[in-house]
């Protein structure tokens, strides 16, 4: 057995172990899928992963390599433990871990192709090419999801309740689109700057922000559908109170507080129709609304429309158009077409 053959066996075993870890990740992410379409895509990815694992295993046996039955099992166990640990991380950190796994698979598949080329093993070269293509596609998908997350969503994946709480503390919350914690931070900073003469207003705003956060936390733990979360939390009494307090804060010169409260209202879809970035949006039919959404260029504007749509008419063609527009912008940001 040549050194190259031995190395091929080693790389096939490593790819098999990593592929089992990839399958575990795909199965785990299904529970975090934002839509049924994404859930089905992830289920398909898991199945394709199992098919790749079977091909790698056959390739190893056909080349008289000993199939390592322990390392793949350990890989899946390790991934399961990683998944449990990452529930305390923001979603973006978990996705970066997934990205690192896929990039390693791409690198090893390319190395396998080089080894197979040296051995003039055409079947193995073909397998390596298939692996490179599959994992490159997944790398691009995760990269786009991360870009959507950075732009404020709605990302293909939503946070688990634990990741949601962690994200609130460190960077973001989702309801149903993503509201960055910077909005809450700005509210807190602005509150500290409010003059003593408006201390009563400060207390009212503080209570409203706290109430909004508590409502969001309860919704995040109680429901799995982001649209349902928006409806659940959009209680009429609180909505009116937030709007009134925002107006009062602005009239009193506390613009920082007012802006932060306005962001909360935008994210939950409880703004007035005339506040939307599309003129006369509430009067548009589905075709007109879809066309108008496709003309938006600012992710923040798209999030406002999406939140409003999900909280009110919830027309799936319009929701899908908004999600697709965010994805287009995310692809442009990361240079993927």
BAVEX-9796 format. One record per residue (C-alpha): residue in one letter; residue number from 1; z, x, y. Coordinates in Angstrom, 2 decimals, always signed. Example, Ala and Ser with C-alpha at 12.3 -4.5 7.8 and 13.67 -1.06 7.14 Angstrom:
<nodes>
<torvo: A | guba: 1 | pz: +7.80 | px: +12.30 | py: -4.50>
<torvo: S | guba: 2 | pz: +7.14 | px: +13.67 | py: -1.06>
</nodes>
This chain:
<nodes>
<torvo: X | guba: 1 | pz: +0.00 | px: +0.00 | py: +0.00>
<torvo: X | guba: 2 | pz: -1.06 | px: +1.47 | py: +3.35>
<torvo: X | guba: 3 | pz: +1.11 | px: +1.68 | py: +6.42>
<torvo: X | guba: 4 | pz: -1.15 | px: -0.88 | py: +8.10>
<torvo: X | guba: 5 | pz: -0.76 | px: -3.32 | py: +5.20>
<torvo: X | guba: 6 | pz: +2.99 | px: -2.98 | py: +5.30>
<torvo: X | guba: 7 | pz: +2.95 | px: -3.64 | py: +9.04>
<torvo: X | guba: 8 | pz: +0.76 | px: -6.72 | py: +8.51>
<torvo: X | guba: 9 | pz: +3.33 | px: -8.07 | py: +6.06>
<torvo: X | guba: 10 | pz: +6.10 | px: -7.45 | py: +8.58>
<torvo: X | guba: 11 | pz: +4.22 | px: -9.21 | py: +11.38>
<torvo: X | guba: 12 | pz: +3.35 | px: -12.20 | py: +9.21>
<torvo: X | guba: 13 | pz: +7.02 | px: -12.57 | py: +8.27>
<torvo: X | guba: 14 | pz: +8.06 | px: -12.28 | py: +11.91>
<torvo: X | guba: 15 | pz: +5.44 | px: -14.86 | py: +12.94>
<torvo: X | guba: 16 | pz: +6.62 | px: -17.19 | py: +10.20>
<torvo: X | guba: 17 | pz: +10.23 | px: -16.98 | py: +11.39>
<torvo: X | guba: 18 | pz: +9.24 | px: -17.50 | py: +15.03>
<torvo: X | guba: 19 | pz: +6.99 | px: -20.43 | py: +14.10>
<torvo: X | guba: 20 | pz: +9.91 | px: -22.16 | py: +12.37>
<torvo: X | guba: 21 | pz: +11.93 | px: -21.62 | py: +15.54>
<torvo: X | guba: 22 | pz: +9.04 | px: -23.12 | py: +17.54>
<torvo: X | guba: 23 | pz: +9.04 | px: -26.19 | py: +15.28>
<torvo: X | guba: 24 | pz: +12.75 | px: -26.65 | py: +15.90>
<torvo: X | guba: 25 | pz: +12.19 | px: -26.46 | py: +19.66>
<torvo: X | guba: 26 | pz: +9.38 | px: -29.05 | py: +19.54>
<torvo: X | guba: 27 | pz: +11.54 | px: -31.42 | py: +17.52>
<torvo: X | guba: 28 | pz: +14.44 | px: -30.99 | py: +19.94>
<torvo: X | guba: 29 | pz: +12.28 | px: -31.53 | py: +23.03>
<torvo: X | guba: 30 | pz: +11.02 | px: -34.87 | py: +21.69>
<torvo: X | guba: 31 | pz: +14.33 | px: -36.44 | py: +22.68>
<torvo: X | guba: 32 | pz: +13.80 | px: -35.21 | py: +26.24>
<torvo: X | guba: 33 | pz: +10.22 | px: -36.49 | py: +26.62>
<torvo: X | guba: 34 | pz: +9.81 | px: -38.55 | py: +29.77>
<torvo: X | guba: 35 | pz: +7.08 | px: -40.78 | py: +28.34>
<torvo: X | guba: 36 | pz: +5.91 | px: -41.98 | py: +24.93>
<torvo: X | guba: 37 | pz: +2.72 | px: -39.96 | py: +25.37>
<torvo: X | guba: 38 | pz: +4.66 | px: -36.72 | py: +25.86>
<torvo: X | guba: 39 | pz: +6.91 | px: -37.62 | py: +22.92>
<torvo: X | guba: 40 | pz: +3.85 | px: -38.11 | py: +20.71>
<torvo: X | guba: 41 | pz: +2.38 | px: -34.83 | py: +21.95>
<torvo: X | guba: 42 | pz: +5.57 | px: -32.96 | py: +21.06>
<torvo: X | guba: 43 | pz: +5.67 | px: -34.61 | py: +17.63>
<torvo: X | guba: 44 | pz: +2.08 | px: -33.47 | py: +17.14>
<torvo: X | guba: 45 | pz: +3.04 | px: -29.95 | py: +18.22>
<torvo: X | guba: 46 | pz: +5.81 | px: -29.88 | py: +15.63>
<torvo: X | guba: 47 | pz: +3.36 | px: -30.98 | py: +12.94>
<torvo: X | guba: 48 | pz: +0.82 | px: -28.36 | py: +14.03>
<torvo: X | guba: 49 | pz: +3.62 | px: -25.80 | py: +13.89>
<torvo: X | guba: 50 | pz: +4.35 | px: -26.75 | py: +10.30>
<torvo: X | guba: 51 | pz: +0.65 | px: -26.39 | py: +9.48>
<torvo: X | guba: 52 | pz: +0.57 | px: -22.95 | py: +11.12>
<torvo: X | guba: 53 | pz: +3.65 | px: -21.93 | py: +9.16>
<torvo: X | guba: 54 | pz: +1.96 | px: -22.96 | py: +5.91>
<torvo: X | guba: 55 | pz: -1.16 | px: -20.94 | py: +6.80>
<torvo: X | guba: 56 | pz: +0.91 | px: -17.88 | py: +7.67>
<torvo: X | guba: 57 | pz: +2.83 | px: -18.23 | py: +4.41>
<torvo: X | guba: 58 | pz: -0.42 | px: -18.47 | py: +2.41>
<torvo: X | guba: 59 | pz: -1.83 | px: -15.44 | py: +4.24>
<torvo: X | guba: 60 | pz: +1.25 | px: -13.46 | py: +3.32>
<torvo: X | guba: 61 | pz: +1.10 | px: -14.45 | py: -0.35>
<torvo: X | guba: 62 | pz: -2.66 | px: -13.84 | py: -0.56>
<torvo: X | guba: 63 | pz: -1.99 | px: -10.27 | py: +0.56>
<torvo: X | guba: 64 | pz: +0.74 | px: -9.73 | py: -2.03>
<torvo: X | guba: 65 | pz: +3.45 | px: -9.92 | py: +0.56>
<torvo: X | guba: 66 | pz: +6.90 | px: -11.18 | py: -0.31>
<torvo: X | guba: 67 | pz: +7.61 | px: -14.40 | py: +1.53>
<torvo: X | guba: 68 | pz: +10.91 | px: -14.14 | py: +3.36>
<torvo: X | guba: 69 | pz: +12.66 | px: -17.45 | py: +2.69>
<torvo: X | guba: 70 | pz: +15.83 | px: -16.40 | py: +4.49>
<torvo: X | guba: 71 | pz: +14.58 | px: -15.35 | py: +7.91>
<torvo: X | guba: 72 | pz: +12.76 | px: -18.63 | py: +8.71>
<torvo: X | guba: 73 | pz: +15.89 | px: -20.59 | py: +7.83>
<torvo: X | guba: 74 | pz: +17.98 | px: -18.27 | py: +9.98>
<torvo: X | guba: 75 | pz: +15.43 | px: -18.67 | py: +12.75>
<torvo: X | guba: 76 | pz: +15.77 | px: -22.45 | py: +12.71>
<torvo: X | guba: 77 | pz: +19.55 | px: -22.19 | py: +12.59>
<torvo: X | guba: 78 | pz: +19.48 | px: -19.75 | py: +15.50>
<torvo: X | guba: 79 | pz: +17.23 | px: -22.08 | py: +17.44>
<torvo: X | guba: 80 | pz: +19.53 | px: -25.00 | py: +16.74>
<torvo: X | guba: 81 | pz: +22.46 | px: -22.96 | py: +18.07>
<torvo: X | guba: 82 | pz: +20.37 | px: -21.94 | py: +21.09>
<torvo: X | guba: 83 | pz: +19.58 | px: -25.58 | py: +21.72>
<torvo: X | guba: 84 | pz: +23.26 | px: -26.48 | py: +21.62>
<torvo: X | guba: 85 | pz: +24.10 | px: -23.67 | py: +24.06>
<torvo: X | guba: 86 | pz: +21.27 | px: -24.49 | py: +26.46>
<torvo: X | guba: 87 | pz: +22.59 | px: -28.02 | py: +26.95>
<torvo: X | guba: 88 | pz: +24.99 | px: -26.39 | py: +29.41>
<torvo: X | guba: 89 | pz: +22.03 | px: -24.84 | py: +31.25>
<torvo: X | guba: 90 | pz: +19.67 | px: -26.41 | py: +33.77>
<torvo: X | guba: 91 | pz: +16.43 | px: -27.62 | py: +32.20>
<torvo: X | guba: 92 | pz: +14.39 | px: -24.89 | py: +33.87>
<torvo: X | guba: 93 | pz: +16.45 | px: -22.18 | py: +32.15>
<torvo: X | guba: 94 | pz: +15.93 | px: -23.86 | py: +28.77>
<torvo: X | guba: 95 | pz: +12.19 | px: -24.07 | py: +29.41>
<torvo: X | guba: 96 | pz: +12.07 | px: -20.40 | py: +30.39>
<torvo: X | guba: 97 | pz: +13.60 | px: -19.65 | py: +27.00>
<torvo: X | guba: 98 | pz: +10.88 | px: -21.73 | py: +25.32>
<torvo: X | guba: 99 | pz: +8.27 | px: -19.86 | py: +27.34>
<torvo: X | guba: 100 | pz: +9.63 | px: -16.50 | py: +26.20>
<torvo: X | guba: 101 | pz: +9.36 | px: -17.63 | py: +22.57>
<torvo: X | guba: 102 | pz: +5.73 | px: -18.68 | py: +22.99>
<torvo: X | guba: 103 | pz: +4.83 | px: -15.49 | py: +24.83>
<torvo: X | guba: 104 | pz: +6.31 | px: -13.47 | py: +21.97>
<torvo: X | guba: 105 | pz: +4.21 | px: -15.48 | py: +19.51>
<torvo: X | guba: 106 | pz: +1.08 | px: -14.73 | py: +21.58>
<torvo: X | guba: 107 | pz: +1.90 | px: -11.03 | py: +21.64>
<torvo: X | guba: 108 | pz: +2.56 | px: -10.81 | py: +17.91>
<torvo: X | guba: 109 | pz: -0.58 | px: -12.81 | py: +17.10>
<torvo: X | guba: 110 | pz: -2.66 | px: -10.40 | py: +19.20>
<torvo: X | guba: 111 | pz: -1.02 | px: -7.45 | py: +17.44>
<torvo: X | guba: 112 | pz: -1.76 | px: -9.09 | py: +14.08>
<torvo: X | guba: 113 | pz: -5.41 | px: -9.44 | py: +15.09>
<torvo: X | guba: 114 | pz: -5.59 | px: -5.73 | py: +15.91>
<torvo: X | guba: 115 | pz: -4.03 | px: -4.84 | py: +12.57>
<torvo: X | guba: 116 | pz: -6.41 | px: -7.17 | py: +10.74>
<torvo: X | guba: 117 | pz: -9.36 | px: -5.66 | py: +12.60>
<torvo: X | guba: 118 | pz: -8.33 | px: -2.21 | py: +11.48>
<torvo: X | guba: 119 | pz: -8.25 | px: -3.48 | py: +7.87>
<torvo: X | guba: 120 | pz: -11.53 | px: -5.40 | py: +8.33>
<torvo: X | guba: 121 | pz: -9.73 | px: -8.53 | py: +7.14>
<torvo: X | guba: 122 | pz: -11.93 | px: -11.29 | py: +8.56>
<torvo: X | guba: 123 | pz: -9.79 | px: -14.17 | py: +7.28>
<torvo: X | guba: 124 | pz: -6.70 | px: -12.73 | py: +8.91>
<torvo: X | guba: 125 | pz: -8.61 | px: -12.10 | py: +12.15>
<torvo: X | guba: 126 | pz: -9.60 | px: -15.78 | py: +12.18>
<torvo: X | guba: 127 | pz: -5.98 | px: -16.84 | py: +11.60>
<torvo: X | guba: 128 | pz: -4.78 | px: -14.54 | py: +14.38>
<torvo: X | guba: 129 | pz: -7.37 | px: -15.99 | py: +16.77>
<torvo: X | guba: 130 | pz: -6.18 | px: -19.51 | py: +15.96>
<torvo: X | guba: 131 | pz: -2.57 | px: -18.49 | py: +16.57>
<torvo: X | guba: 132 | pz: -3.40 | px: -16.84 | py: +19.90>
<torvo: X | guba: 133 | pz: -5.29 | px: -19.93 | py: +21.08>
<torvo: X | guba: 134 | pz: -2.54 | px: -22.34 | py: +20.01>
<torvo: X | guba: 135 | pz: +0.30 | px: -20.38 | py: +21.57>
<torvo: X | guba: 136 | pz: -1.65 | px: -19.61 | py: +24.75>
<torvo: X | guba: 137 | pz: -2.17 | px: -23.35 | py: +25.19>
<torvo: X | guba: 138 | pz: +1.57 | px: -23.94 | py: +24.76>
<torvo: X | guba: 139 | pz: +2.37 | px: -21.16 | py: +27.24>
<torvo: X | guba: 140 | pz: +0.17 | px: -22.90 | py: +29.79>
<torvo: X | guba: 141 | pz: +1.76 | px: -26.29 | py: +29.09>
<torvo: X | guba: 142 | pz: +5.30 | px: -24.96 | py: +29.58>
<torvo: X | guba: 143 | pz: +4.19 | px: -23.10 | py: +32.71>
<torvo: X | guba: 144 | pz: +2.85 | px: -26.35 | py: +34.16>
<torvo: X | guba: 145 | pz: +6.04 | px: -28.23 | py: +33.26>
<torvo: X | guba: 146 | pz: +8.08 | px: -25.53 | py: +35.02>
<torvo: X | guba: 147 | pz: +5.83 | px: -25.81 | py: +38.08>
<torvo: X | guba: 148 | pz: +6.32 | px: -29.60 | py: +38.10>
<torvo: X | guba: 149 | pz: +10.06 | px: -29.01 | py: +37.89>
<torvo: X | guba: 150 | pz: +9.91 | px: -26.59 | py: +40.80>
<torvo: X | guba: 151 | pz: +7.88 | px: -29.05 | py: +42.86>
<torvo: X | guba: 152 | pz: +10.41 | px: -31.78 | py: +42.24>
<torvo: X | guba: 153 | pz: +8.84 | px: -33.53 | py: +39.27>
<torvo: X | guba: 154 | pz: +8.46 | px: -35.84 | py: +37.58>
<torvo: X | guba: 155 | pz: +8.30 | px: -33.22 | py: +34.84>
<torvo: X | guba: 156 | pz: +7.10 | px: -34.04 | py: +31.32>
<torvo: X | guba: 157 | pz: +10.64 | px: -33.43 | py: +30.09>
<torvo: X | guba: 158 | pz: +13.84 | px: -34.85 | py: +31.49>
<torvo: X | guba: 159 | pz: +17.26 | px: -33.28 | py: +31.34>
<torvo: X | guba: 160 | pz: +19.75 | px: -34.21 | py: +28.66>
<torvo: X | guba: 161 | pz: +22.98 | px: -35.69 | py: +30.11>
<torvo: X | guba: 162 | pz: +24.66 | px: -32.28 | py: +29.86>
<torvo: X | guba: 163 | pz: +21.71 | px: -30.48 | py: +31.42>
<torvo: X | guba: 164 | pz: +21.61 | px: -33.18 | py: +34.08>
<torvo: X | guba: 165 | pz: +25.24 | px: -32.49 | py: +35.01>
<torvo: X | guba: 166 | pz: +24.62 | px: -28.75 | py: +34.95>
<torvo: X | guba: 167 | pz: +21.52 | px: -29.16 | py: +37.09>
<torvo: X | guba: 168 | pz: +23.47 | px: -31.21 | py: +39.61>
<torvo: X | guba: 169 | pz: +25.99 | px: -28.42 | py: +39.93>
<torvo: X | guba: 170 | pz: +23.43 | px: -25.65 | py: +40.11>
<torvo: X | guba: 171 | pz: +20.10 | px: -26.96 | py: +41.33>
<torvo: X | guba: 172 | pz: +18.93 | px: -30.50 | py: +40.75>
<torvo: X | guba: 173 | pz: +19.41 | px: -34.06 | py: +39.57>
<torvo: X | guba: 174 | pz: +16.80 | px: -36.55 | py: +38.35>
<torvo: X | guba: 175 | pz: +16.81 | px: -40.21 | py: +39.33>
<torvo: X | guba: 176 | pz: +14.11 | px: -40.89 | py: +38.20>
<torvo: X | guba: 177 | pz: +12.20 | px: -38.17 | py: +39.93>
<torvo: X | guba: 178 | pz: +14.04 | px: -35.00 | py: +40.84>
<torvo: X | guba: 179 | pz: +16.36 | px: -34.91 | py: +43.84>
<torvo: X | guba: 180 | pz: +17.32 | px: -31.33 | py: +44.60>
<torvo: X | guba: 181 | pz: +20.98 | px: -30.65 | py: +45.06>
<torvo: X | guba: 182 | pz: +20.06 | px: -29.05 | py: +48.36>
<torvo: X | guba: 183 | pz: +20.01 | px: -32.56 | py: +49.76>
<torvo: X | guba: 184 | pz: +23.63 | px: -33.09 | py: +48.79>
<torvo: X | guba: 185 | pz: +24.50 | px: -29.60 | py: +49.99>
<torvo: X | guba: 186 | pz: +22.91 | px: -30.32 | py: +53.35>
<torvo: X | guba: 187 | pz: +24.90 | px: -33.52 | py: +53.55>
<torvo: X | guba: 188 | pz: +28.11 | px: -31.59 | py: +52.94>
<torvo: X | guba: 189 | pz: +27.17 | px: -28.94 | py: +55.51>
<torvo: X | guba: 190 | pz: +26.25 | px: -31.57 | py: +58.06>
<torvo: X | guba: 191 | pz: +29.49 | px: -33.42 | py: +57.46>
<torvo: X | guba: 192 | pz: +31.46 | px: -30.30 | py: +58.30>
<torvo: X | guba: 193 | pz: +29.56 | px: -30.07 | py: +61.58>
<torvo: X | guba: 194 | pz: +30.12 | px: -33.67 | py: +62.64>
<torvo: X | guba: 195 | pz: +32.33 | px: -33.79 | py: +65.75>
<torvo: X | guba: 196 | pz: +35.82 | px: -35.16 | py: +65.47>
<torvo: X | guba: 197 | pz: +34.76 | px: -38.09 | py: +67.65>
<torvo: X | guba: 198 | pz: +32.71 | px: -39.42 | py: +64.76>
<torvo: X | guba: 199 | pz: +35.22 | px: -38.68 | py: +62.00>
<torvo: X | guba: 200 | pz: +35.19 | px: -42.30 | py: +60.91>
<torvo: X | guba: 201 | pz: +31.45 | px: -42.07 | py: +60.37>
<torvo: X | guba: 202 | pz: +31.95 | px: -38.84 | py: +58.47>
<torvo: X | guba: 203 | pz: +34.33 | px: -40.54 | py: +56.07>
<torvo: X | guba: 204 | pz: +31.96 | px: -43.46 | py: +55.53>
<torvo: X | guba: 205 | pz: +29.05 | px: -41.12 | py: +54.80>
<torvo: X | guba: 206 | pz: +31.16 | px: -39.01 | py: +52.47>
<torvo: X | guba: 207 | pz: +32.13 | px: -42.10 | py: +50.52>
<torvo: X | guba: 208 | pz: +28.51 | px: -43.22 | py: +50.32>
<torvo: X | guba: 209 | pz: +27.27 | px: -39.84 | py: +49.09>
<torvo: X | guba: 210 | pz: +30.07 | px: -39.68 | py: +46.53>
<torvo: X | guba: 211 | pz: +29.29 | px: -43.22 | py: +45.39>
<torvo: X | guba: 212 | pz: +25.61 | px: -42.36 | py: +45.02>
<torvo: X | guba: 213 | pz: +26.48 | px: -39.28 | py: +42.96>
<torvo: X | guba: 214 | pz: +28.89 | px: -41.23 | py: +40.74>
<torvo: X | guba: 215 | pz: +26.32 | px: -43.96 | py: +40.20>
<torvo: X | guba: 216 | pz: +23.69 | px: -41.40 | py: +39.29>
<torvo: X | guba: 217 | pz: +26.03 | px: -39.68 | py: +36.84>
<torvo: X | guba: 218 | pz: +26.85 | px: -42.96 | py: +35.12>
<torvo: X | guba: 219 | pz: +23.17 | px: -43.86 | py: +34.94>
<torvo: X | guba: 220 | pz: +22.21 | px: -40.46 | py: +33.56>
<torvo: X | guba: 221 | pz: +24.70 | px: -40.85 | py: +30.72>
<torvo: X | guba: 222 | pz: +24.04 | px: -44.52 | py: +30.07>
<torvo: X | guba: 223 | pz: +20.24 | px: -44.78 | py: +30.03>
<torvo: X | guba: 224 | pz: +17.35 | px: -42.78 | py: +28.67>
<torvo: X | guba: 225 | pz: +14.51 | px: -44.20 | py: +30.71>
<torvo: X | guba: 226 | pz: +14.17 | px: -42.85 | py: +34.23>
<torvo: X | guba: 227 | pz: +12.68 | px: -46.07 | py: +35.54>
<torvo: X | guba: 228 | pz: +15.59 | px: -48.04 | py: +34.09>
<torvo: X | guba: 229 | pz: +17.94 | px: -45.54 | py: +35.74>
<torvo: X | guba: 230 | pz: +16.39 | px: -46.25 | py: +39.13>
<torvo: X | guba: 231 | pz: +16.73 | px: -50.00 | py: +38.64>
<torvo: X | guba: 232 | pz: +20.28 | px: -49.69 | py: +37.35>
<torvo: X | guba: 233 | pz: +21.47 | px: -47.62 | py: +40.29>
<torvo: X | guba: 234 | pz: +19.58 | px: -49.52 | py: +42.99>
<torvo: X | guba: 235 | pz: +22.35 | px: -52.04 | py: +43.60>
<torvo: X | guba: 236 | pz: +21.54 | px: -54.15 | py: +46.63>
<torvo: X | guba: 237 | pz: +24.92 | px: -53.81 | py: +48.29>
<torvo: X | guba: 238 | pz: +24.98 | px: -50.05 | py: +48.09>
<torvo: X | guba: 239 | pz: +21.36 | px: -49.83 | py: +49.18>
<torvo: X | guba: 240 | pz: +22.07 | px: -51.77 | py: +52.33>
<torvo: X | guba: 241 | pz: +25.19 | px: -49.72 | py: +52.98>
<torvo: X | guba: 242 | pz: +23.30 | px: -46.43 | py: +52.66>
<torvo: X | guba: 243 | pz: +20.59 | px: -47.60 | py: +55.02>
<torvo: X | guba: 244 | pz: +23.15 | px: -48.82 | py: +57.56>
<torvo: X | guba: 245 | pz: +25.13 | px: -45.59 | py: +57.38>
<torvo: X | guba: 246 | pz: +21.97 | px: -43.53 | py: +57.73>
<torvo: X | guba: 247 | pz: +21.04 | px: -45.46 | py: +60.88>
<torvo: X | guba: 248 | pz: +24.56 | px: -45.09 | py: +62.21>
<torvo: X | guba: 249 | pz: +24.57 | px: -41.35 | py: +61.52>
<torvo: X | guba: 250 | pz: +21.26 | px: -40.89 | py: +63.29>
<torvo: X | guba: 251 | pz: +22.41 | px: -42.93 | py: +66.28>
<torvo: X | guba: 252 | pz: +25.54 | px: -40.77 | py: +66.47>
<torvo: X | guba: 253 | pz: +23.56 | px: -37.53 | py: +66.50>
<torvo: X | guba: 254 | pz: +24.47 | px: -36.50 | py: +62.95>
<torvo: X | guba: 255 | pz: +20.84 | px: -35.90 | py: +61.99>
<torvo: X | guba: 256 | pz: +21.70 | px: -33.62 | py: +59.07>
<torvo: X | guba: 257 | pz: +23.76 | px: -36.34 | py: +57.43>
<torvo: X | guba: 258 | pz: +21.08 | px: -38.95 | py: +58.13>
<torvo: X | guba: 259 | pz: +18.34 | px: -36.77 | py: +56.62>
<torvo: X | guba: 260 | pz: +20.39 | px: -36.12 | py: +53.46>
<torvo: X | guba: 261 | pz: +21.08 | px: -39.83 | py: +53.02>
<torvo: X | guba: 262 | pz: +17.41 | px: -40.59 | py: +53.56>
<torvo: X | guba: 263 | pz: +16.55 | px: -38.21 | py: +50.71>
<torvo: X | guba: 264 | pz: +18.95 | px: -40.07 | py: +48.44>
<torvo: X | guba: 265 | pz: +17.30 | px: -43.37 | py: +49.36>
<torvo: X | guba: 266 | pz: +13.80 | px: -41.96 | py: +48.83>
<torvo: X | guba: 267 | pz: +14.69 | px: -40.58 | py: +45.41>
<torvo: X | guba: 268 | pz: +16.08 | px: -43.90 | py: +44.22>
<torvo: X | guba: 269 | pz: +13.14 | px: -45.88 | py: +45.57>
<torvo: X | guba: 270 | pz: +15.22 | px: -47.98 | py: +47.96>
<torvo: X | guba: 271 | pz: +13.38 | px: -47.18 | py: +51.18>
<torvo: X | guba: 272 | pz: +11.68 | px: -49.91 | py: +53.14>
<torvo: X | guba: 273 | pz: +7.90 | px: -50.32 | py: +52.57>
<torvo: X | guba: 274 | pz: +7.14 | px: -49.20 | py: +56.12>
<torvo: X | guba: 275 | pz: +8.92 | px: -45.89 | py: +55.42>
<torvo: X | guba: 276 | pz: +6.49 | px: -44.98 | py: +52.65>
<torvo: X | guba: 277 | pz: +3.90 | px: -42.21 | py: +53.18>
<torvo: X | guba: 278 | pz: +1.06 | px: -44.65 | py: +52.35>
<torvo: X | guba: 279 | pz: +0.39 | px: -47.29 | py: +54.97>
<torvo: X | guba: 280 | pz: +0.78 | px: -50.91 | py: +53.76>
<torvo: X | guba: 281 | pz: +1.50 | px: -49.60 | py: +50.27>
<torvo: X | guba: 282 | pz: +3.43 | px: -52.70 | py: +49.19>
<torvo: X | guba: 283 | pz: +0.31 | px: -54.83 | py: +49.79>
<torvo: X | guba: 284 | pz: -2.09 | px: -52.68 | py: +47.75>
<torvo: X | guba: 285 | pz: -3.35 | px: -53.81 | py: +44.37>
<torvo: X | guba: 286 | pz: -3.33 | px: -51.45 | py: +41.40>
<torvo: X | guba: 287 | pz: -6.79 | px: -49.98 | py: +42.02>
<torvo: X | guba: 288 | pz: -6.08 | px: -49.43 | py: +45.71>
<torvo: X | guba: 289 | pz: -2.65 | px: -47.92 | py: +45.02>
<torvo: X | guba: 290 | pz: -4.06 | px: -45.50 | py: +42.43>
<torvo: X | guba: 291 | pz: -6.78 | px: -44.39 | py: +44.84>
<torvo: X | guba: 292 | pz: -4.23 | px: -43.88 | py: +47.63>
<torvo: X | guba: 293 | pz: -1.91 | px: -41.86 | py: +45.40>
<torvo: X | guba: 294 | pz: -4.76 | px: -39.56 | py: +44.41>
<torvo: X | guba: 295 | pz: -5.25 | px: -38.71 | py: +48.08>
<torvo: X | guba: 296 | pz: -1.68 | px: -37.43 | py: +48.52>
<torvo: X | guba: 297 | pz: -1.23 | px: -33.67 | py: +48.76>
<torvo: X | guba: 298 | pz: +2.51 | px: -33.29 | py: +49.32>
<torvo: X | guba: 299 | pz: +4.73 | px: -33.44 | py: +46.19>
<torvo: X | guba: 300 | pz: +7.53 | px: -34.95 | py: +48.25>
<torvo: X | guba: 301 | pz: +5.29 | px: -37.86 | py: +49.28>
<torvo: X | guba: 302 | pz: +4.23 | px: -38.45 | py: +45.69>
<torvo: X | guba: 303 | pz: +7.86 | px: -38.49 | py: +44.55>
<torvo: X | guba: 304 | pz: +8.72 | px: -41.09 | py: +47.18>
<torvo: X | guba: 305 | pz: +5.85 | px: -43.34 | py: +46.08>
<torvo: X | guba: 306 | pz: +6.70 | px: -42.87 | py: +42.40>
<torvo: X | guba: 307 | pz: +10.37 | px: -43.71 | py: +42.91>
<torvo: X | guba: 308 | pz: +9.48 | px: -46.79 | py: +44.96>
<torvo: X | guba: 309 | pz: +6.91 | px: -47.94 | py: +42.39>
<torvo: X | guba: 310 | pz: +9.28 | px: -47.53 | py: +39.43>
<torvo: X | guba: 311 | pz: +12.08 | px: -49.30 | py: +41.28>
<torvo: X | guba: 312 | pz: +9.90 | px: -52.28 | py: +42.23>
<torvo: X | guba: 313 | pz: +6.58 | px: -53.26 | py: +40.62>
<torvo: X | guba: 314 | pz: +6.53 | px: -50.46 | py: +38.01>
<torvo: X | guba: 315 | pz: +2.76 | px: -50.66 | py: +37.48>
<torvo: X | guba: 316 | pz: +1.98 | px: -48.17 | py: +34.74>
<torvo: X | guba: 317 | pz: -1.46 | px: -47.20 | py: +36.06>
<torvo: X | guba: 318 | pz: +0.09 | px: -46.31 | py: +39.40>
<torvo: X | guba: 319 | pz: +2.98 | px: -44.43 | py: +37.79>
<torvo: X | guba: 320 | pz: +0.54 | px: -42.50 | py: +35.59>
<torvo: X | guba: 321 | pz: -1.62 | px: -41.67 | py: +38.62>
<torvo: X | guba: 322 | pz: +1.39 | px: -40.28 | py: +40.48>
<torvo: X | guba: 323 | pz: +2.46 | px: -38.21 | py: +37.48>
<torvo: X | guba: 324 | pz: -1.10 | px: -36.92 | py: +37.03>
<torvo: X | guba: 325 | pz: -1.33 | px: -35.97 | py: +40.72>
<torvo: X | guba: 326 | pz: +1.89 | px: -33.97 | py: +40.48>
<torvo: X | guba: 327 | pz: +0.50 | px: -32.23 | py: +37.39>
<torvo: X | guba: 328 | pz: -2.73 | px: -31.37 | py: +39.25>
<torvo: X | guba: 329 | pz: -0.78 | px: -29.79 | py: +42.08>
<torvo: X | guba: 330 | pz: +1.41 | px: -27.89 | py: +39.61>
<torvo: X | guba: 331 | pz: -1.69 | px: -26.52 | py: +37.87>
<torvo: X | guba: 332 | pz: -3.08 | px: -25.33 | py: +41.20>
<torvo: X | guba: 333 | pz: +0.22 | px: -23.62 | py: +42.01>
<torvo: X | guba: 334 | pz: +0.27 | px: -21.62 | py: +38.76>
<torvo: X | guba: 335 | pz: -3.52 | px: -21.12 | py: +38.60>
<torvo: X | guba: 336 | pz: -4.14 | px: -23.11 | py: +35.43>
<torvo: X | guba: 337 | pz: -7.09 | px: -25.50 | py: +35.14>
</nodes>
